[in-house]
Amino acid sequence: MTQSSPHSRILTVGTGAIGAYYTWRMQQSGHCTVTAVCRSNYEAVKTKGIEIQTVAWGEGPHVFKPEHVVKAVPSETYDYIVVCMKALPDVYSIADIIAPAVEASPNAAIVLIQNGIGIEDPIKARFPRNPILSAIAYIGVTQNEIGVVYHSGMVQRLIVGLFEPIEGVDTASALKIFGDICKDGGIDTIVADDIQNYRWQKLVWNGAMNPICILSDLWTVSNVLADPKYKEMVLRTKGEIVALAEALGYPMPSTLIETSMSTSARLADGYKASMVVDLEEGRPMETEVILTNPIRIAEERNLTHIIPTWYQLYKDLIKYFAKRQAKKGSL
């Protein structure tokens, strides 16, 4: 971007580890100001900002101080509303949460930095004239204590693309400006023509590893890969998800499964898939967008025969959750 480039107002909804890290880097670009919606960490962020512990940007200290810190989504005008909350449509409505800002910002682009398939549909239905930028994060960040975000390693990739064009709306500019902000902030940014293809690529890992880690009772990725039976199941399940994606018109890279397995093998001992961590912590899991939505598509298209292992894993996982809930309720 140049000195004449527009200065953007960004609202971050969900200023946890991912939201804090990425919008910190966006603010560092010098092309935007950030308002951060904080709930449990409001007092800490308002007083001291968020400490970012990372080796990717030198020794530091690195502190993210948003221009404004608020407890709830304000009814104010923004250029970008960046959603970094988990996609949990069975728990809350993202559209309802961001409505005050979107209704005050008829031209704002809504950026969804979330996992899963079908996350954009409820937003599109509620706000059909706002550009939706769909984004996928590849980064290891945690917020183990309030106001402190730990970034593991050097990877900080963000893949972003337009969900759908809108007649009479300059969606291309919205995407380009946002991509430039991310790049100028030092984020490893890919602006993609077909973001859904990348969503299915990430689903190959999430869709296979999450249910197998839980149902095998092995919990960690390294334990699963060390067991020949479950390692073979992971391979088979990933292959089925690739086959489903391609049947739906999303060609997958020929090396995707090999790369996915090698990446998994390099993860630290004790690394747990996201749904495992949420299960242990008693938090809602992204079952709907990682499993239910893509499997529902397979059912609607009569393609479940392509995913026999994954389909059975999904059914078994639903039964597993029901038994845990029944056991919990009887205590």
C-alpha positions as CSV (number, residue, x, y, z in Angstrom):
1,M,0.0,0.0,0.0
2,T,1.1,3.6,-0.5
3,Q,0.8,6.7,1.5
4,S,-2.4,7.6,-0.5
5,S,-4.0,4.2,0.4
6,P,-7.2,4.4,2.5
7,H,-6.9,4.1,6.2
8,S,-9.3,1.5,7.4
9,R,-11.2,1.1,10.7
10,I,-11.2,-2.5,11.9
11,L,-13.4,-4.1,14.5
12,T,-12.1,-7.4,16.0
13,V,-14.8,-9.6,17.4
14,G,-13.2,-12.3,19.5
15,T,-9.9,-11.0,20.7
16,G,-8.5,-14.3,21.9
17,A,-5.2,-15.7,20.7
18,I,-5.9,-15.7,17.0
19,G,-7.8,-12.4,17.0
20,A,-5.2,-10.7,19.0
21,Y,-2.2,-11.9,17.0
22,Y,-3.6,-11.2,13.5
23,T,-5.1,-7.8,14.3
24,W,-1.9,-6.8,16.2
25,R,0.0,-7.4,12.9
26,M,-2.7,-5.5,10.9
27,Q,-2.3,-2.5,13.2
28,Q,1.5,-2.7,12.8
29,S,1.0,-2.1,9.0
30,G,0.1,1.5,9.8
31,H,-2.9,1.3,7.5
32,C,-5.6,0.8,10.1
33,T,-6.9,1.4,13.6
34,V,-8.3,-1.4,15.6
35,T,-11.2,-1.6,18.0
36,A,-11.1,-4.9,20.0
37,V,-14.2,-6.5,21.5
38,C,-13.0,-8.2,24.7
39,R,-15.1,-10.0,27.2
40,S,-13.3,-12.1,29.9
41,N,-10.0,-10.3,29.2
42,Y,-11.5,-6.7,29.0
43,E,-9.9,-5.3,32.1
44,A,-6.4,-6.7,31.4
45,V,-6.5,-5.5,27.7
46,K,-7.9,-2.1,28.6
47,T,-5.2,-1.5,31.2
48,K,-2.1,-3.1,29.8
49,G,-2.9,-4.3,26.3
50,I,-2.0,-7.9,25.2
51,E,1.5,-9.2,25.5
52,I,2.5,-11.2,22.4
53,Q,5.2,-13.7,23.1
54,T,6.7,-14.6,19.8
55,V,10.2,-15.2,18.2
56,A,8.9,-14.2,14.8
57,W,9.4,-10.5,15.4
58,G,12.6,-10.3,17.5
59,E,12.9,-10.4,21.2
60,G,10.3,-7.8,22.1
61,P,8.6,-7.1,24.3
62,H,5.6,-7.1,22.0
63,V,2.5,-5.5,23.2
64,F,-0.7,-5.1,21.2
65,K,-2.6,-2.0,22.3
66,P,-5.8,-1.6,20.3
67,E,-6.9,2.0,19.8
68,H,-10.2,1.2,21.5
69,V,-11.2,-1.7,23.8
70,V,-14.9,-2.4,24.3
71,K,-17.0,-5.1,26.0
72,A,-19.6,-5.5,23.3
73,V,-20.0,-4.9,19.6
74,P,-20.7,-1.2,19.2
75,S,-23.1,0.5,16.8
76,E,-20.3,2.4,14.9
77,T,-19.0,2.5,11.4
78,Y,-16.1,0.2,10.4
79,D,-14.5,-0.8,7.1
80,Y,-13.8,-4.4,8.2
81,I,-15.5,-6.5,10.9
82,V,-13.1,-9.3,11.6
83,V,-14.7,-12.3,13.3
84,C,-12.2,-14.6,15.2
85,M,-14.8,-16.3,17.4
86,K,-15.1,-20.1,17.1
87,A,-17.9,-21.1,14.6
88,L,-20.5,-22.6,17.0
89,P,-23.9,-22.1,15.3
90,D,-25.6,-24.4,17.8
91,V,-24.4,-22.2,20.7
92,Y,-24.7,-18.6,19.4
93,S,-25.4,-16.6,16.2
94,I,-22.4,-14.7,14.8
95,A,-24.9,-12.7,12.7
96,D,-26.7,-11.6,15.9
97,I,-23.4,-10.7,17.7
98,I,-22.0,-8.5,14.9
99,A,-25.4,-7.0,13.9
100,P,-25.0,-3.6,15.6
101,A,-21.7,-2.9,13.8
102,V,-22.9,-4.2,10.4
103,E,-26.2,-2.3,10.5
104,A,-24.2,0.9,11.2
105,S,-21.7,0.0,8.5
106,P,-23.6,-0.9,5.3
107,N,-20.4,-1.0,3.3
108,A,-18.3,-2.9,5.7
109,A,-16.7,-6.2,4.7
110,I,-17.2,-9.0,7.1
111,V,-14.0,-11.1,7.5
112,L,-14.5,-14.7,9.0
113,I,-11.3,-16.1,10.3
114,Q,-12.8,-19.5,11.3
115,N,-12.6,-23.2,10.7
116,G,-15.1,-25.3,8.9
117,I,-17.5,-25.6,6.0
118,G,-20.6,-23.5,5.6
119,I,-19.6,-20.7,8.0
120,E,-20.5,-18.0,5.5
121,D,-24.1,-19.0,4.8
122,P,-25.8,-17.5,7.9
123,I,-23.9,-14.2,7.4
124,K,-24.8,-14.0,3.7
125,A,-28.5,-14.7,4.6
126,R,-28.6,-11.9,7.2
127,F,-26.3,-9.3,5.4
128,P,-26.6,-10.0,1.7
129,R,-25.1,-6.6,0.6
130,N,-21.9,-6.7,2.7
131,P,-18.8,-8.4,1.2
132,I,-17.8,-11.5,3.0
133,L,-14.1,-12.3,3.1
134,S,-13.6,-15.9,4.1
135,A,-10.2,-16.6,5.8
136,I,-8.3,-19.6,7.1
137,A,-5.5,-19.3,9.7
138,Y,-2.5,-21.5,9.9
139,I,-0.8,-20.5,13.2
140,G,0.0,-21.9,16.6
141,V,-1.2,-19.4,19.2
142,T,-2.6,-19.9,22.7
143,Q,-3.8,-17.5,25.5
144,N,-3.0,-19.6,28.6
145,E,-3.3,-16.5,30.8
146,I,-5.5,-13.5,30.4
147,G,-3.7,-10.8,28.4
148,V,-0.8,-13.0,27.2
149,V,-0.7,-14.7,23.8
150,Y,2.0,-17.2,23.1
151,H,2.9,-17.8,19.4
152,S,4.6,-21.2,18.8
153,G,7.1,-21.3,15.9
154,M,7.3,-19.0,12.9
155,V,4.2,-19.9,11.0
156,Q,1.6,-17.1,10.7
157,R,-0.2,-17.7,7.4
158,L,-3.6,-16.3,6.5
159,I,-5.4,-17.4,3.4
160,V,-8.3,-15.1,2.5
161,G,-10.7,-14.9,-0.4
162,L,-14.1,-13.5,-1.4
163,F,-17.0,-15.7,-0.6
164,E,-19.3,-14.5,-3.4
165,P,-19.4,-11.5,-5.7
166,I,-22.3,-9.0,-5.1
167,E,-23.8,-7.2,-8.0
168,G,-23.1,-3.4,-7.7
169,V,-20.6,-3.8,-4.8
170,D,-16.9,-3.4,-5.2
171,T,-15.9,-6.6,-3.5
172,A,-12.6,-6.8,-5.3
173,S,-11.4,-3.6,-3.7
174,A,-12.5,-4.8,-0.3
175,L,-10.5,-8.0,-0.7
176,K,-7.4,-6.2,-2.1
177,I,-7.2,-3.6,0.6
178,F,-7.6,-6.2,3.4
179,G,-5.0,-8.4,1.8
180,D,-2.6,-5.4,1.5
181,I,-3.1,-4.5,5.2
182,C,-2.2,-8.1,6.2
183,K,0.8,-8.3,3.9
184,D,2.1,-4.9,5.0
185,G,1.7,-6.1,8.6
186,G,4.1,-8.9,7.9
187,I,1.5,-11.7,7.8
188,D,2.2,-14.5,5.4
189,T,-0.9,-13.8,3.3
190,I,-2.4,-15.6,0.3
191,V,-5.2,-13.9,-1.5
192,A,-7.1,-16.8,-3.1
193,D,-9.5,-17.0,-6.0
194,D,-11.2,-20.1,-4.7
195,I,-11.2,-19.9,-0.9
196,Q,-13.6,-22.9,-0.6
197,N,-10.9,-25.2,-2.1
198,Y,-8.6,-24.1,0.8
199,R,-11.3,-24.7,3.3
200,W,-11.7,-28.3,2.1
201,Q,-7.9,-28.7,2.2
202,K,-7.8,-27.7,5.9
203,L,-10.8,-30.0,6.6
204,V,-8.8,-33.0,5.5
205,W,-6.7,-32.6,8.7
206,N,-9.4,-31.4,11.0
207,G,-12.2,-33.7,9.8
208,A,-10.0,-36.8,10.2
209,M,-7.8,-36.1,13.2
210,N,-10.4,-34.7,15.6
211,P,-12.8,-37.7,15.7
212,I,-10.0,-40.3,15.6
213,C,-8.1,-38.7,18.5
214,I,-11.3,-38.8,20.6
215,L,-12.8,-42.1,19.6
216,S,-9.4,-44.0,19.8
217,D,-9.1,-42.7,23.4
218,L,-5.5,-41.8,22.4
219,W,-6.1,-38.1,22.6
220,T,-2.8,-36.8,21.2
221,V,-1.8,-36.7,17.5
222,S,1.5,-38.4,18.2
223,N,-0.2,-41.3,20.0
224,V,-2.6,-41.8,17.1
225,L,0.2,-41.9,14.6
226,A,2.2,-44.3,16.7
227,D,-0.6,-46.8,16.6
228,P,-0.6,-48.7,13.2
229,K,-4.4,-49.3,13.3
230,Y,-5.3,-45.7,13.9
231,K,-2.6,-44.3,11.6
232,E,-4.1,-46.4,8.8
233,M,-7.6,-45.1,9.7
234,V,-6.3,-41.5,9.6
235,L,-4.9,-42.1,6.1
236,R,-8.1,-43.7,4.9
237,T,-10.3,-41.0,6.3
238,K,-8.2,-38.2,4.8
239,G,-8.4,-40.0,1.5
240,E,-12.2,-40.1,1.7
241,I,-12.5,-36.4,2.5
242,V,-10.2,-35.6,-0.5
243,A,-12.5,-37.8,-2.7
244,L,-15.6,-36.0,-1.4
245,A,-14.1,-32.6,-2.0
246,E,-13.2,-33.5,-5.5
247,A,-16.6,-35.0,-6.2
248,L,-18.0,-31.6,-5.1
249,G,-15.8,-29.8,-7.6
250,Y,-12.8,-28.9,-5.4
251,P,-9.7,-30.5,-6.9
252,M,-7.1,-31.2,-4.2
253,P,-3.3,-31.1,-4.5
254,S,-1.9,-34.6,-5.3
255,T,0.5,-34.3,-2.4
256,L,-2.1,-33.0,0.2
257,I,-2.4,-36.2,2.2
258,E,1.4,-36.8,2.2
259,T,2.0,-33.2,3.3
260,S,-0.8,-33.5,5.9
261,M,0.8,-36.6,7.4
262,S,4.3,-35.3,7.5
263,T,3.1,-32.0,9.1
264,S,1.2,-34.1,11.8
265,A,4.4,-36.1,12.4
266,R,6.3,-33.0,13.1
267,L,3.9,-31.7,15.8
268,A,5.2,-31.7,19.3
269,D,4.5,-34.8,21.5
270,G,1.4,-34.1,23.4
271,Y,-0.2,-31.9,20.7
272,K,-4.0,-32.3,20.7
273,A,-6.5,-31.5,18.0
274,S,-8.8,-28.6,18.8
275,M,-11.9,-30.6,19.6
276,V,-9.9,-32.8,22.1
277,V,-8.8,-29.6,23.9
278,D,-12.4,-28.3,24.0
279,L,-13.7,-31.6,25.2
280,E,-11.2,-31.7,28.1
281,E,-12.0,-28.1,29.0
282,G,-15.7,-28.6,28.9
283,R,-16.1,-26.1,26.1
284,P,-18.4,-26.3,23.1
285,M,-16.8,-28.0,20.1
286,E,-16.9,-27.1,16.4
287,T,-18.6,-30.3,15.5
288,E,-21.2,-28.6,13.4
289,V,-18.9,-26.9,10.9
290,I,-16.1,-29.5,10.9
291,L,-18.2,-32.6,10.6
292,T,-22.0,-32.0,10.4
293,N,-22.1,-29.5,7.6
294,P,-19.8,-31.3,5.1
295,I,-21.4,-34.7,5.9
296,R,-24.8,-33.2,5.4
297,I,-23.7,-32.0,1.9
298,A,-22.6,-35.6,1.2
299,E,-26.0,-36.9,2.3
300,E,-27.8,-34.3,0.1
301,R,-25.7,-35.2,-2.9
302,N,-25.9,-39.0,-2.3
303,L,-22.2,-39.2,-1.9
304,T,-21.9,-40.9,1.5
305,H,-20.7,-44.1,-0.3
306,I,-17.5,-42.1,-0.9
307,I,-16.9,-41.6,2.8
308,P,-17.7,-44.9,4.6
309,T,-15.0,-44.6,7.2
310,W,-15.6,-40.9,7.9
311,Y,-19.4,-41.3,7.9
312,Q,-19.1,-44.1,10.5
313,L,-16.7,-42.0,12.6
314,Y,-19.2,-39.2,12.6
315,K,-22.0,-41.4,13.7
316,D,-19.8,-43.0,16.4
317,L,-18.8,-39.6,17.7
318,I,-22.4,-38.4,18.1
319,K,-23.1,-41.6,20.1
320,Y,-19.9,-41.0,22.1
321,F,-21.0,-37.4,23.0
322,A,-24.5,-38.6,23.9
323,K,-23.1,-41.2,26.3
324,R,-20.8,-38.7,27.9
325,Q,-23.7,-36.3,28.4
326,A,-26.0,-39.0,29.8
327,K,-23.2,-40.1,32.2
328,K,-22.6,-36.5,33.2
329,G,-26.3,-35.9,33.8
330,S,-26.7,-38.9,36.0
331,L,-23.9,-37.8,38.4
